[in-house]
Amino acid sequence: MNTAIKEFSSVNIAERQSMDIRPGDTIRVWERVTEGEKTRLQAFEGLVIARKHGREAGGTFIVRKIASGVGVERTYFLYSPLVEKIELIRRSKVRRAKLYYIRTRAARETRHKMKAMRAVNKMIADESAAPTTETAEETEADAPAKEQETKNKSAAATHKNS
């Protein structure tokens, strides 16, 4: 990759290169949206229907979802600084590199066409659940504080109802 791009980009390039986004994956893309002077993160979850230009600087992927009965597609640059993070939700085995035919299919037909890779999906679920586990020592240490918080909340709720 060009050194000028490495200097100006705020994206973790090694992380994005190691991401294995394929057509058939269900992903959640967190994008930084600027409205006026405020910025916020907006999630877009859907099916990857195409990947273009591989891992080079101009690499893109197209994500499709159904919103209120209407198909919505978004094209993202792989190394865009506006893309905060990309989460892999589910991986499906497909036999095409470009899934443009899904645009004309019903959702039911699409689900039958893609085979869920159970082992990979289970591994993804385990990875997302692993960081949130606590040890027994941490749980015991936090127990009195949590009890106090629940008492305060219940007291506030009864005071509010009176």
Beta strands, then each sheet from edge to edge (+ up, - down):
strand 1: 26-35
strand 2: 38-52
strand 3: 60-67
strand 4: 70-77
strand 5: 83-90
strand 6: 92-93
strand 7: 115-116
sheet 1: 4+ 3- 2+ 1- 5+
sheet 2: 6+ 7-
end
